[in-house]
Amino acid sequence: MNTMTDDQLWELADTVFGRHGIDGDKLVQSTEPLENFIKKWGRPDNNFNGLNEWIDIQTRKGARRGDLVVYEIHGVTVSHFNGEA
């Protein structure tokens, strides 16, 4: 599995995820492709230079809603969800 170093995650947090105020230690990385997020949640509500954002989604009934932000780079998918998983 391709992975990013902590420094690379913090750089992404400062640059790509910066408009959301997300710190590097709040980012999750995986090899799940962006297409799987689209299949599950539909088309993103917003896309800013490859940063895909779903607004006010609910992962399961009764869970607190939140925003999902996903960015795919070099075979790694980096994401953040501020709701209840």
C-alpha positions, 0 to 999 in steps of 0.5 A, a space after each residue: 500500500 502506498 502511504 504518506 509520511 506525517 510531514 506529507 499529510 501536514 503539507 496536504 492539511 496546510 495546502 489542499 485541506 486548508 480551506 476546511 481548517 483540518 490538521 494533518 493528524 485529523 486526516 485518514 489515508 487509504 487505498 480506497 479509490 475516489 470512485 468508491 466514495 462516489 458510488 456510496 455518496 453520489 457526486 460530490 457537492 463541491 470539487 475544488 482542484 481535486 478536493 471533493 466535498 460531500 456536505 451534510 451526509 449521515 453515515 447511519 441512521 441516528 448518527 450526527 451528520 457531517 461533511 466528508 472531504 476526499 482527495 486522491 493523490 499518487 494512489 493514496 486517498 486522503 479523507 476527513 469526516 467531521 460527523 459521527 462515523 
